[in-house]
Amino acid sequence: MPSGAELLRSAGLGVGTMMLDDEFNRQRAKILRDLAEQADPFIRRRLLLLVERYEPAPPPAPNDPQPARPRKRR
């Protein structure tokens, strides 16, 4: 039985899967931000924390040798 990666490659999706993932993450972050605008303060905070999981980590500053780390949940 073929693996998931083999199925994607056979469907012509192996090369651009990262692009698909990036686009999915951008769309999901936008949806969550839109929902947060309408939510009560407690839910808004939770939705915006979830948005952080879908956004790419910012590139490290030129003089910062350590890459940015995602915030830990409390």
LODRENTI-258666 format. One record per residue (C-alpha): x, y, z; chain; residue in one letter. Coordinates in nm, 3 decimals, decimal comma. Example, Ala and Ser with C-alpha at 12.3 -4.5 7.8 and 13.67 -1.06 7.14 Angstrom:
<east: 1,230	north: -0,450	up: 0,780	mol: A	type: a>
<east: 1,367	north: -0,106	up: 0,714	mol: A	type: s>
//
This chain:
<east: 0,000	north: 0,000	up: 0,000	mol: A	type: m>
<east: 0,152	north: 0,340	up: -0,098	mol: A	type: p>
<east: 0,235	north: 0,596	up: 0,171	mol: A	type: s>
<east: 0,073	north: 0,939	up: 0,188	mol: A	type: g>
<east: 0,383	north: 1,104	up: 0,039	mol: A	type: a>
<east: 0,382	north: 0,857	up: -0,251	mol: A	type: e>
<east: 0,015	north: 0,927	up: -0,318	mol: A	type: l>
<east: 0,083	north: 1,303	up: -0,321	mol: A	type: l>
<east: 0,375	north: 1,256	up: -0,559	mol: A	type: r>
<east: 0,169	north: 1,039	up: -0,792	mol: A	type: s>
<east: -0,099	north: 1,308	up: -0,795	mol: A	type: a>
<east: 0,162	north: 1,570	up: -0,881	mol: A	type: g>
<east: 0,149	north: 1,734	up: -0,538	mol: A	type: l>
<east: 0,490	north: 1,633	up: -0,400	mol: A	type: g>
<east: 0,683	north: 1,940	up: -0,508	mol: A	type: v>
<east: 0,439	north: 2,213	up: -0,403	mol: A	type: g>
<east: 0,309	north: 2,067	up: -0,080	mol: A	type: t>
<east: 0,494	north: 2,325	up: 0,127	mol: A	type: m>
<east: 0,316	north: 2,597	up: -0,068	mol: A	type: m>
<east: -0,017	north: 2,428	up: 0,000	mol: A	type: l>
<east: 0,066	north: 2,410	up: 0,370	mol: A	type: d>
<east: 0,165	north: 2,779	up: 0,377	mol: A	type: d>
<east: -0,153	north: 2,883	up: 0,201	mol: A	type: e>
<east: -0,365	north: 2,669	up: 0,436	mol: A	type: f>
<east: -0,195	north: 2,823	up: 0,739	mol: A	type: n>
<east: -0,249	north: 3,179	up: 0,610	mol: A	type: r>
<east: -0,616	north: 3,110	up: 0,541	mol: A	type: q>
<east: -0,670	north: 2,944	up: 0,878	mol: A	type: r>
<east: -0,502	north: 3,234	up: 1,061	mol: A	type: a>
<east: -0,726	north: 3,483	up: 0,877	mol: A	type: k>
<east: -1,040	north: 3,287	up: 0,965	mol: A	type: i>
<east: -0,939	north: 3,273	up: 1,331	mol: A	type: l>
<east: -0,863	north: 3,648	up: 1,338	mol: A	type: r>
<east: -1,204	north: 3,721	up: 1,183	mol: A	type: d>
<east: -1,373	north: 3,506	up: 1,446	mol: A	type: l>
<east: -1,174	north: 3,673	up: 1,723	mol: A	type: a>
<east: -1,307	north: 4,015	up: 1,619	mol: A	type: e>
<east: -1,659	north: 3,898	up: 1,702	mol: A	type: q>
<east: -1,582	north: 3,694	up: 2,013	mol: A	type: a>
<east: -1,599	north: 3,784	up: 2,381	mol: A	type: d>
<east: -1,264	north: 3,872	up: 2,548	mol: A	type: p>
<east: -1,196	north: 3,521	up: 2,685	mol: A	type: f>
<east: -1,255	north: 3,347	up: 2,352	mol: A	type: i>
<east: -1,077	north: 3,626	up: 2,161	mol: A	type: r>
<east: -0,760	north: 3,566	up: 2,362	mol: A	type: r>
<east: -0,777	north: 3,191	up: 2,300	mol: A	type: r>
<east: -0,836	north: 3,236	up: 1,926	mol: A	type: l>
<east: -0,545	north: 3,479	up: 1,894	mol: A	type: l>
<east: -0,320	north: 3,231	up: 2,075	mol: A	type: l>
<east: -0,428	north: 2,970	up: 1,823	mol: A	type: l>
<east: -0,346	north: 3,210	up: 1,536	mol: A	type: v>
<east: 0,017	north: 3,208	up: 1,657	mol: A	type: e>
<east: 0,034	north: 2,836	up: 1,577	mol: A	type: r>
<east: -0,061	north: 2,899	up: 1,214	mol: A	type: y>
<east: 0,165	north: 3,198	up: 1,153	mol: A	type: e>
<east: 0,525	north: 3,137	up: 1,053	mol: A	type: p>
<east: 0,791	north: 3,225	up: 1,309	mol: A	type: a>
<east: 0,953	north: 3,560	up: 1,235	mol: A	type: p>
<east: 1,304	north: 3,539	up: 1,090	mol: A	type: p>
<east: 1,582	north: 3,595	up: 1,345	mol: A	type: p>
<east: 1,721	north: 3,946	up: 1,375	mol: A	type: a>
<east: 2,055	north: 3,995	up: 1,195	mol: A	type: p>
<east: 2,245	north: 4,030	up: 1,523	mol: A	type: n>
<east: 2,044	north: 3,761	up: 1,707	mol: A	type: d>
<east: 2,217	north: 3,419	up: 1,680	mol: A	type: p>
<east: 1,916	north: 3,231	up: 1,826	mol: A	type: q>
<east: 1,603	north: 3,183	up: 1,612	mol: A	type: p>
<east: 1,273	north: 3,302	up: 1,757	mol: A	type: a>
<east: 1,102	north: 3,039	up: 1,968	mol: A	type: r>
<east: 0,725	north: 2,997	up: 1,981	mol: A	type: p>
<east: 0,562	north: 3,112	up: 2,302	mol: A	type: r>
<east: 0,472	north: 2,840	up: 2,547	mol: A	type: k>
<east: 0,113	north: 2,792	up: 2,654	mol: A	type: r>
<east: 0,026	north: 2,887	up: 3,006	mol: A	type: r>
//
